[in-house]
Amino acid sequence: MQQEAVFTVNGPVLVLAGAGSGKTTVIVNRIANMINFGNAYFDDSRDGSSDDIAFLCDYADGKTDDFDSLRDIVAVNPVKPWNILAITFTNKAAAELRERLSAMLGEDGMNINASTFHSACVRILRSEITAIGYGSDFTIYDSDDSQRMIKSVMGELDISEKQLAPRTVLSEISFAKDKMITPEEMRADAGQDYRKKMVARLYSLYQERMKSANALDFDDILTLTVELFEKFPEILEKYQKRYKYIMVDEYQDTNHVQFRLVSLLSKTHSNLCVVGDDDQSIYKFRGANIENILGFESQFIGAKVIRLEQNYRSTQTILDAANSVISHNTGRKEKALWTTGDKGSKVYWYKAVDENDEAGFVADTILSSYKETGKYSDNAVLYRMNAQSNAVERMLVKCGIPYKVYGGMRFYDRKEIKDVTSYLSFINNHNDMLRFKRIINEPKRGIGDSTVALIEDISRDLKLSPFDVLRTCDEYAPLSKKVTALKNAYAMFDFLTEKSEELPLDEFLDLLLDKTGYLDYLKTLDNADTKIENVQELRSSMVQYMNEAEEPTLGGFLEEVALYTEADRDDNSDDRVTLMTVHSAKGLEYENVFVIGLDDGIFPSSRSFDSEEDMEEERRLAYVAITRARKHLYLTNAAQRMLFGQTQRNVTSRFMREIGSELIEKHDNAAAMKNKLAENDSSVTAVHSATLQQQLARNKSHSGSISKETAAYNAGERVAHNIFGEGTILSVRKMANDAMLEIAFDKVGTKKIMANYAKLKKL
């Protein structure tokens, strides 16, 4: 089936690629085949000469490796690399695609446009956006910038953040853009609904302010490209001729505007190949429309459907578990994953007493795995919501297990990085009022908020850039008291603007940090060294961009920064356990996967109980979680758990119950502990209000066992750990009824472990 997908070149093609079925390999080889041989596989119109046939026989027998001659003889209408547009969802995936194609095709591989939706559209807009009234040097705003802008707009309209949360307003605007709904259409649709009318008004003013700043948010990048194509057929025709063959990865995650975009581009030649898996459509909350993939055959007449069901990642037991869960969905295209690999061990179901017992099981199992493999990074802990990581993180710390939480603050979201990139953005685009407001008084230059507000008013009323207002500030009476400070600021920005066109980017950054006083300012802050290191890391990114770009420019670097996503920053080089939500785990894989919190109301979320459509999305999320595991899958739930300050007692997740019992090895620790408690404590029936955990603790103290807190450790003592081996205690720090031990282990280095969880033996 992979081969069929590779050789099917012409017409609309839907490749249903199940989890772990090698879709990237298919995409790479399909593009290589298109360039080398075109439609040769399905063309039988030619009769080869006897010399050609003799050559082909020699090639097949390995007597020659003259690939150029092979291509000349076999190829039928080979595709030019620049006529291919391959769209992925992350810059990281696009870079991997380009790298693999270059390794296979040499220079031809570099001529293929492999990019994200946003990168492809930015490239088009840089050339064409002047047709719809923007400048080609537009700035791209990230979510933080957009939120600042919407807050500013709300302030203009005197709308309190208590009335409307800025984040909510942005979300509604984003969904409107995904559906190609204009502010005017939103206002008309609002009718007499005051709240909707208010959001529509904010949407309209937000777009006005964005345009006056010559700025685009992430949604604009797509919607304005579609608007451009629909308003100017000659521009659309230009790109239809350029991109005769279009491939889209992760098609199940596309929204309406992305569907419109590929429909328009592929309309003339109909050579659209989409790759995806409806069973992994889990981004409805971001606007993804599963109907794009489910309805592909009806939307693109004559489409060929190819199913990739062979899995190269997981054991058959894990695949059977995934198949049994997803089969309960009705809105899907039928397929079942299988493998020629091992059957593998059973799925391990651990029913915990509570969230602490659940976390303890995860930590103990990871330690056991580490003892065998010496690798923490083989393990990932997945959860439905971020709040669930709390108990696991505390337990991992106590046990000295290193971990990282995927989805923490992005590098480019740190304040010092935002400040420096705002300087760079304003120098690159003098109309960027938002970035100007952020850095004009950072560090302090005696230009306060009231002065900045006056500059903004003058800029808006006279349709001038803030840079021009600074230049002519002595002409405006309201600014008379701040002329000196403003003139100094203008001189600084004017000098830097001039130098930005003369110096290499890295040297310009050094100059900027010096002339703005920002580096000296960082030195006065708490954690100064860390902040300065972050800025130096930004310089490293700049140097890397300079090495990779044919013609590095400040605008090009800022564009790359703006299009950088969370998925692009993941680094698997460090040996740590990974903690993340299931949504974040899509596309990743690990030897051992723990899916925690499988309680009805948590996973699936209680919000999905009233909608079959939402429940099916939750089930797809469970399918994604299960198929992240290569060898070992651990599913956990708890008899009760404390979440958001309240103790909950939930029924075992229906997804757990949908897995065939023959696939599961179950350990019910909650029942075992309850039975043990009942045997050892006759008073258990009288204690109804205490939690099971409290009862267990009380029973343990009654049993006469030695309390852990009586164990004493001292610096200099030699100890043995059942996983880390022998070591020397460097320090002991008392903490409540426990102690933090810093131990230099002979083989694995220094670790900090809580004494009560260390399971140490004194030597």
VOGU-34688 format. One record per residue (C-alpha): residue in one letter; x, y, z. Coordinates in steps of 0.05 Angstrom, whole numbers. Last residue first. Layout:
REM residues N
  rest    east   north      up
     A       X       Y       Z
...
***
This chain:
REM residues 763
  rest    east   north      up
     L     536      15    1082
     K     469      48    1097
     K     412      22    1053
     L     369      72    1017
     K     297      66     993
     A     299     139     972
     Y     226     156     983
     N     229     178    1056
     A     297     209    1045
     M     276     256     989
     I     327     252     933
     K     376     301     902
     K     424     268     852
     T     498     272     838
     G     530     227     787
     V     505     162     756
     K     561     113     771
     D     591     129     839
     F     530     165     865
     A     542     234     896
     I     481     242     942
     E     444     306     960
     L     391     285    1010
     M     328     326    1022
     A     298     307    1089
     D     228     288    1112
     N     179     303    1167
     A     181     378    1151
     M     243     389    1106
     K     311     377    1137
     R     370     387    1089
     V     424     333    1088
     S     487     343    1047
     L     540     305    1007
     I     516     234    1021
     T     564     186     987
     G     543     135     935
     E     528      63     917
     G     479      40     864
     F     429      85     826
     I     372      34     823
     N     370      -2     890
     H     404      56     925
     A     465      43     969
     V     492      89    1023
     R     560     116    1046
     E     556     169    1100
     G     594     234    1090
     A     536     280    1106
     N     489     249    1157
     Y     426     208    1151
     A     373     193    1204
     A     314     145    1198
     T     262     164    1250
     E     221     199    1195
     K     208     132    1163
     S     165     110    1220
     I     181      40    1246
     S     122      -8    1240
     G      78     -16    1302
     S      16     -36    1262
     H     -23      23    1291
     S      18      72    1249
     K       3      33    1186
     N     -71      30    1201
     R     -73     106    1209
     A     -37     116    1143
     L     -84      68    1108
     Q    -144     103    1138
     Q    -118     170    1115
     Q    -108     143    1044
     L    -178     114    1044
     T    -205     182    1059
     A    -235     194    1128
     S    -310     207    1133
     H    -334     136    1140
     V    -292     112    1198
     A    -336      62    1235
     T    -326       8    1184
     V    -251      11    1191
     S    -252      -3    1266
     S    -232     -75    1257
     D    -165     -53    1229
     N    -116    -104    1202
     E    -161    -146    1157
     A    -203     -87    1133
     L    -141     -47    1117
     K    -113    -104    1076
     N    -178    -110    1038
     K    -179     -36    1024
     M    -106     -37    1003
     A    -119     -94     953
     A    -181     -60     926
     A    -144       5     913
     N     -84     -32     886
     D    -125     -64     830
     H     -71     -93     785
     K     -97    -112     717
     E     -62    -145     659
     I    -102    -127     597
     L    -107    -152     525
     E    -155    -210     541
     S    -201    -159     576
     G    -215    -125     509
     I    -206     -50     513
     E    -273     -13     515
     R    -271     -12     592
     M    -209      32     592
     F    -244      79     543
     R    -305      81     589
     S    -260     112     642
     T    -265      80     711
     V    -320     113     751
     N    -300     175     790
     R    -293     193     863
     Q    -271     264     869
     T    -237     300     926
     Q    -237     375     916
     G    -180     426     915
     F    -175     431     840
     L    -164     356     836
     M    -158     308     894
     R    -167     237     870
     Q    -209     176     886
     A    -209     103     866
     A    -154     122     817
     N    -139     109     743
     T     -78      84     707
     L     -60      57     638
     Y      10      32     625
     L      33      16     554
     H      98     -20     540
     K     132     -32     474
     R     124      25     424
     A      74      70     459
     R      47     134     425
     T     -10      92     397
     I     -48      91     463
     A     -49     167     470
     V     -72     178     399
     Y    -129     128     408
     A    -149     163     473
     L    -152     229     435
     R    -195     196     382
     R    -241     175     439
     E    -244     247     463
     E    -263     268     392
     E    -318     215     391
     M    -344     242     457
     D    -347     312     427
     E    -390     288     369
     E    -433     247     416
     S    -448     310     456
     D    -473     315     527
     F    -416     277     561
     S    -360     314     526
     R    -352     369     578
     S    -340     315     631
     S    -273     301     597
     P    -261     230     574
     F    -212     226     607
     I    -227     269     668
     G    -301     259     677
     D    -297     184     670
     D    -230     165     701
     L    -168     148     661
     G    -124     195     701
     I     -56     171     675
     V     -32     148     607
     F      38     121     619
     V      79     107     556
     N     142      64     552
     E     184      59     489
     Y     164     128     466
     E     131     161     405
     L     114     231     382
     G      67     255     327
     K      12     274     375
     A      40     281     445
     S      19     354     455
     H     -55     337     452
     V     -43     280     501
     T     -18     330     552
     M      55     327     570
     L     108     298     617
     T     173     273     587
     V     223     233     629
     R     293     260     620
     D     357     242     584
     D     371     304     542
     S     376     297     466
     N     301     295     453
     D     295     369     439
     D     226     397     425
     R     230     468     399
     D     194     460     333
     A     130     431     365
     E     121     496     404
     T     120     537     340
     Y     168     584     304
     L     131     625     251
     A     146     692     285
     V     220     675     294
     E     228     657     221
     E     193     722     200
     L     238     762     246
     F     299     730     213
     G     273     746     143
     G     258     818     162
     L     328     827     189
     T     356     799     125
     P     396     736     107
     E     404     725      32
     E     415     650      20
     A     391     633      90
     E     423     575     129
     N     486     607     158
     M     450     672     174
     Y     393     635     208
     Q     444     598     251
     V     476     664     269
     M     409     693     289
     S     392     632     331
     S     459     640     366
     R     443     714     379
     L     377     692     411
     E     419     646     455
     Q     459     708     475
     V     393     740     496
     N     376     679     537
     E     445     680     570
     I     433     753     589
     K     367     733     622
     T     400     676     659
     D     458     719     683
     A     411     774     706
     N     370     728     751
     D     344     791     786
     L     353     853     745
     T     408     906     742
     K     449     869     688
     L     388     868     643
     Y     389     945     641
     D     462     945     618
     L     442     899     561
     Y     383     942     543
     G     422    1007     539
     T     391    1020     471
     K     459    1033     440
     D     492     971     470
     L     438     919     457
     L     428     948     387
     L     502     944     371
     D     507     871     391
     L     445     856     350
     F     476     892     290
     E     538     849     295
     D     495     787     293
     L     454     813     234
     P     513     832     190
     L     518     908     187
     E     496     959     135
     E     420     956     130
     S     410     951     205
     K     460    1007     214
     E     413    1058     183
     T     354    1035     225
     L     399    1036     287
     F     418    1108     276
     D     346    1129     263
     F     323    1091     325
     M     374    1125     370
     A     363    1194     340
     Y     288    1185     349
     A     296    1166     422
     N     340    1227     434
     K     288    1271     399
     L     234    1241     444
     A     273    1254     508
     T     288    1326     487
     V     217    1340     462
     K     183    1314     525
     K     152    1379     551
     S     130    1400     481
     L      91    1335     467
     P      21    1365     473
     A      45    1424     429
     Y      62    1382     368
     E     115    1408     319
     D     173    1391     365
     C     155    1317     357
     T     173    1316     283
     R     221    1257     284
     L     185    1223     341
     V     119    1228     303
     D     154    1199     242
     F     176    1138     281
     P     106    1130     310
     S      83    1123     237
     L      38    1178     211
     K     -36    1174     194
     L     -48    1244     222
     D    -102    1222     271
     R     -71    1153     285
     S       0    1177     296
     I     -23    1236     337
     D     -65    1191     382
     E      -9    1140     389
     I      42    1194     406
     L      -7    1222     459
     A     -15    1152     489
     V      61    1145     492
     T      66    1211     529
     S      13    1188     579
     D      49    1121     588
     G     116    1153     606
     I     176    1173     564
     G     231    1189     614
     R     279    1141     580
     K     269    1079     625
     P     295    1014     595
     E     245     998     565
     N     211    1065     553
     I     201    1060     478
     I     202     984     483
     R     130     959     488
     K      96    1019     457
     F     140    1013     395
     R     124     938     390
     L      49     954     387
     M      57    1015     342
     D      91     976     287
     N      90    1029     232
     H     166    1037     233
     N     175     965     209
     N     245     935     211
     I     268     981     268
     F     203     966     303
     S     212     891     294
     L     284     891     319
     Y     265     929     382
     S     206     882     391
     T     253     823     382
     V     295     850     440
     D     235     860     485
     K     203     793     469
     I     269     759     484
     E     276     795     551
     K     204     778     569
     R     208     704     553
     D     157     684     499
     Y     210     668     447
     F     238     612     489
     R     169     582     496
     M     141     575     566
     G     126     503     583
     G      93     457     532
     Y     131     393     546
     V     145     386     620
     K     215     359     630
     Y     238     304     677
     P     296     281     720
     I     279     226     771
     G     306     240     841
     C     250     200     875
     K     221     260     912
     V     225     302     848
     L     189     248     808
     M     135     246     862
     R     123     321     862
     E     120     321     785
     V      70     264     784
     A      24     298     835
     N      25     364     795
     S      20     335     725
     Q     -55     327     730
     A     -66     403     726
     N     -43     402     653
     M    -104     366     629
     R    -115     299     593
     Y     -51     266     616
     L      10     233     585
     V      72     208     621
     A     130     191     575
     N     187     143     586
     D     246     123     540
     S     279     189     560
     Y     297     160     628
     K     351     115     600
     G     397      66     637
     T     361       8     603
     E     347     -43     658
     K     352       0     721
     Y     318      57     683
     S     257      13     671
     S     253      -4     745
     L     259      71     761
     I     204      87     712
     T     159      34     743
     D     171      62     813
     A     156     133     790
     V      92     114     754
     F      67      72     813
     G      82     129     861
     A      44     178     817
     E     -18     133     819
     D     -10     124     895
     N      -7     200     901
     E     -68     208     855
     D    -110     161     897
     V    -117      87     915
     A     -91      67     847
     K    -120      22     793
     Y     -61       0     751
     W     -77     -28     682
     Y     -17     -58     645
     V     -29     -70     570
     K      -5    -141     556
     S      66    -156     533
     G      85    -157     460
     K      54    -189     399
     D     120    -177     364
     G     127    -148     295
     T      88    -162     231
     T      42    -106     250
     W     -32     -89     246
     L     -75     -26     248
     A    -148     -30     230
     K    -186      13     181
     E    -257      39     170
     K    -265     112     156
     R    -294     149     216
     G    -357     180     246
     T    -383     117     281
     N    -332     114     338
     H    -332      50     380
     S    -278      20     334
     I    -230      71     364
     V    -224      33     429
     S    -216     -37     401
     N    -166     -13     349
     A    -122      21     401
     A    -121     -41     445
     D    -107     -85     385
     L     -50     -38     366
     I     -20     -43     436
     T     -25    -119     433
     Q       6    -120     363
     T      68     -84     388
     S      79     -12     366
     R     120      26     315
     Y     120      -2     244
     N      44      -4     235
     Q      12     -34     173
     E     -54       1     160
     L     -37      49     103
     R    -103      58      65
     I    -105      87      -5
     V    -165     126     -29
     K    -167     151    -102
     A    -206     214    -116
     G    -250     216    -178
     I    -288     278    -155
     F    -253     321    -102
     Q    -305     345     -52
     S    -344     279     -50
     E    -280     238     -42
     F    -252     285      11
     G    -313     283      56
     L    -283     248     116
     I    -218     287     108
     N    -247     357     107
     E    -304     334     151
     I    -255     329     209
     N    -255     405     214
     A    -197     434     255
     G    -218     499     288
     R    -168     500     345
     F    -218     466     393
     K    -230     414     339
     Y    -157     394     346
     I    -161     319     358
     S    -166     287     289
     Q    -124     225     299
     D    -176     174     277
     D    -187     215     214
     D    -116     198     194
     G     -77     240     145
     V     -44     248      77
     V     -71     293      23
     C     -51     288     -50
     L     -78     343     -96
     N     -64     340    -171
     S    -130     371    -193
     H     -93     413    -247
     T    -136     476    -247
     K    -170     471    -179
     S    -108     453    -139
     L     -92     524    -114
     L    -165     542     -99
     S    -181     477     -63
     V    -115     481     -24
     L    -133     550       2
     R    -207     536      15
     F    -188     475      57
     Q    -138     517      96
     V    -194     569     108
     H    -241     515     133
     N    -193     481     182
     T    -140     428     170
     D    -122     378     224
     Q    -146     316     187
     Y     -99     335     130
     E     -38     318     172
     D       6     326     110
     V     -16     364      48
     M      14     351     -21
     I       4     396     -81
     Y      25     385    -153
     K      17     439    -205
     Y      44     493    -159
     R      72     547    -206
     K      14     547    -255
     Q     -36     550    -198
     Y       7     605    -167
     K       1     651    -227
     E     -73     633    -237
     L     -88     656    -166
     I     -54     723    -180
     E     -95     731    -244
     P    -159     712    -207
     F    -151     773    -161
     K    -207     777    -109
     E    -211     703     -93
     F    -136     692     -92
     L    -122     754     -48
     E    -178     735       0
     V    -149     665       6
     T     -80     695      21
     L    -113     745      69
     T    -147     688     107
     L     -83     648     115
     I     -34     701     141
     D     -92     736     176
     D    -101     676     223
     F     -29     681     247
     D     -35     756     262
     L     -16     807     209
     A      15     876     219
     N      20     938     176
     A       8     978     240
     S     -51    1013     205
     K     -74     944     183
     M     -72     915     253
     R    -109     976     281
     E    -164     969     229
     Q    -169     894     241
     Y    -176     905     316
     L    -228     958     303
     S    -272     909     265
     Y    -262     851     313
     L    -278     897     372
     R    -343     918     340
     A    -360     845     324
     V    -345     826     397
     M    -392     881     421
     K    -447     860     373
     K    -439     789     399
     R    -447     812     470
     Y    -507     856     455
     D    -546     801     418
     Q    -596     842     378
     G    -575     813     311
     A    -504     785     318
     D    -504     757     247
     A    -500     826     217
     R    -442     844     262
     M    -406     779     246
     E    -416     792     172
     E    -387     862     178
     P    -328     836     218
     T    -314     785     162
     I    -328     710     168
     M    -276     668     131
     K    -292     607     174
     D    -222     607     204
     K    -227     683     210
     A    -290     676     253
     F    -256     624     296
     S    -198     671     307
     I    -244     729     325
     E    -279     685     376
     S    -212     664     406
     L    -188     736     408
     V    -250     757     447
     T    -241     700     495
     R    -168     718     508
     P    -188     791     519
     A    -238     770     573
     L    -303     809     564
     Q    -342     847     616
     K    -288     842     669
     E    -237     863     616
     S    -276     928     614
     I    -297     959     547
     D    -279    1032     541
     L    -278    1029     465
     E    -205    1052     463
     G    -188    1007     522
     M    -217     948     486
     V    -173     964     426
     S    -111     966     471
     K    -131     900     503
     I    -140     871     433
     M     -71     895     413
     R     -37     866     475
     Q     -72     800     462
     S     -49     800     390
     D      23     812     412
     D      20     754     460
     S     -11     709     407
     D      44     724     357
     Y      43     784     311
     I      74     782     241
     T     101     848     214
     F      88     872     143
     D     146     891      97
     S     103     878      35
     G      59     937      54
     Y     -16     924      60
     G     -72     950      15
     I    -102     888     -17
     A     -58     887     -80
     T       3     905     -36
     I      -2     834     -10
     E      28     801     -72
     S     102     786     -64
     R     108     783      12
     L      39     752      13
     I      60     691     -27
     R     120     677      18
     V      76     688      79
     C      26     638      51
     A      78     583      44
     S     106     597     114
     H      36     596     144
     F      14     531     112
     T      80     500     133
     S     136     489      84
     A     166     444      31
     N     174     484     -33
     I     218     437     -74
     N     281     468    -103
     M     326     441     -48
     G     309     370     -66
     D     329     382    -139
     E     399     401    -114
     G     411     331     -88
     L     353     284     -98
     M     356     232     -42
     A     395     271      11
     S     360     335     -10
     L     293     301      -2
     R     311     278      68
     E     333     347      89
     R     273     382      57
     L     225     335      94
     E     261     343     160
     A     258     419     152
     A     183     415     137
     A     171     371     198
     K     209     420     243
     N     172     480     212
     T     108     447     235
     F      41     432     201
     T      65     405     134
     I      53     428      63
     A      89     402       2
     L      84     448     -59
     I     112     416    -122
     N     121     454    -188
     W     190     478    -166
     P     215     406    -167
     K     196     396    -240
     V     152     335    -249
     P     172     278    -294
     N     127     269    -354
     V     142     195    -365
     A     209     172    -338
     V     235     102    -356
     I     291     111    -407
     D     319     179    -385
     R     312     159    -311
     L     351      95    -321
     S     404     133    -360
     D     412     181    -302
     F     414     123    -252
     D     475      91    -284
     D     484      37    -230
     T     503     -20    -276
     K     509     -95    -269
     G     461     -96    -210
     D     415    -148    -241
     A     358     -97    -247
     Y     405     -48    -280
     D     430    -100    -329
     C     358    -119    -346
     L     341     -46    -355
     F     401     -35    -401
     A     381     -95    -444
     I     310     -68    -449
     D     335       0    -471
     D     382     -31    -523
     S     324     -74    -549
     S     282     -11    -557
     G     227       2    -507
     D     153       1    -528
     R     115      56    -494
     S      41      64    -477
     D      42      26    -411
     D      39      86    -364
     F      18      71    -292
     Y      89      65    -263
     A     118     119    -308
     N      75     176    -281
     G     134     221    -263
     F     200     182    -261
     N     252     222    -223
     I     213     282    -198
     M     148     246    -183
     N     187     187    -154
     A     225     232    -106
     I     160     266     -84
     R     127     198     -71
     N     189     173     -35
     V     188     232      14
     I     113     228      26
     V     113     153      36
     T     171     155      85
     T     135     209     123
     K      72     165     124
     G     108     106     156
     S      48      70     186
     G      61      92     258
     A     -11     116     268
     G     -55     100     208
     A     -43     136     142
     L    -106     146     101
     V     -75     170      36
     L    -127     210      -3
     V    -108     222     -76
     P    -136     274    -125
     G    -107     266    -195
     N     -38     246    -218
     V      21     214    -181
     T       0     146    -155
     F      68     112    -151
     V      84     129     -79
     A      14     114     -52
     E      15      46     -88
     Q      83      31     -58
     Q      59      47      12
     M       0       0       0
***
